[in-house]
Amino acid sequence: MNWVSRLIFIFLLSTSPIYALDLFVEQTDSVHTLKNSQIIKDRWFAKDKADHFVTSAFLTGMGYYAARQEMDSSLPASKNIGIGFSLSLGIAKEVYDGTSQTGTASWKDLVADILGIGFGYLLISIGE
């Protein structure tokens, strides 16, 4: 396992404290109302945002790996493919949440996705 893989593994293990922040941070919450009138608080430091961040970073790396190693794309093209892959899935998930009766679309989720994509891009750039 090379040092970049180890760094990613350590990062994924270290994200669990982020989930605990939801218990201790008091903040102003955005409130969403679902179609069935259930109210949901959309907190910045919630487990959901950490999930979006970690998943987007992982998908960016996975898209980069697939393009670079499996499809023999150039380095810049592979980075763009990784970013596009992760961003398109994040947007698709929010569109699904906005149109389904079980979820609520959140711009804060998209911000967490974009931050995760940036972190994934940073890890890819460090590993070059």
N, C-alpha and C positions, 0 to 999 in steps of 0.2 A: 504494500500500500504506500503510494507516494505521499509527500507532505501535504499536497493540496487535498487529497482524499481524507487525510487525517484531520486537516483543518475543518473541512465540511462536516465530518463526523462529530468533532468536538462541538462545533456550532450547533448542530442539531440536538445534541445532548444538553447543551447549555440553555436552550430555549425554555426549558420547563420552568425556571423561575419567573419568566414573563407571565405565565398563567397565574402565578400567585399574586401578581400586582393587582389583579382585578379585586382582590379581597381587601387591599390596603389603601388604594388610591381613591380619594374623594375628588369628584370632578363634576362639571356640568355635562349632562348627558343629552344627546339628541333623542327624541322619542319618536318612534314609528308606530303607526296603527295598522295592524293587519286587516285583511278584508273581513275577518270574522270578529273585529273589534277588540282583539287582544292587543295590549300595549307592550312594546318591547323597547328597552333602553339600548341604545347603540353607543357603548363606551369605547373610548380610544384604547384603553389598556385592558381589553377583554381577551379571553382565550381565542375568540373568533378572529381577532386581528392578528394574533400571533400565528394562528393556523394559515391565514392568507399570506402572511410574510414568508413563513417557512416553505409553504407549498410553492409560491411563486419563485423563490430562490432555487428550489429543487427543480422545478419545471424549466427554468432558464438554463440550468446546467445540463439537464437531460436533453433539451432541444439542441444545445450547443454540441454535446457529445455525439448525438445521432447525426448531426450535419457534418461534423468534423471527422469523426472516426468511421461512421458507417457509409456516408455518402461522399466522402472525400472533398468536401467543400473548402473554400479558402477560409482563412482565419476571420476576416471581417464578415464574410457571408455567414459563417457559422454562428458568430455572435448575434448577428441580426436575426437569424432563424430562431435561436434560443429565446431572444427577447420577444419576437413576434408570436412564437408558440405559447409562451407563458401569458403574455398580455391578451391574446385572443381567447384563451381559456378563462382568464379572469373576467373579461367582459362578458363572455357567454354565460358564465355562472351568475353574474349580476342581472343580466337580461332574463335568465330563467327565474331568478328570485323575484324579479319585478312582475313577471307574468303568471307565476304560479300562486296558488292560494296558501302554500305552506311556508313561503319565504318572503323576505322584504329586501328589496334592493337597497344598497347602502354605498354612498360615495366614500365613506370611511374605509369600507372594504377595498374599494379600488385604490385608495391611497396606500393601504397596507400592501396590496398587490404590487404597485409601482415601486415602493420601497424595497420589497423583496426581490423584484427584478433587478433593481440597482445593486443590491447586495450580491446577487448571483453573478451579475456582470463583473463586479469588483473581484470576486473570487476567481472567475475565469481569467481576468486580466492579470491577477497575481500569479496564477499558475502557468502563464505563457512561458 
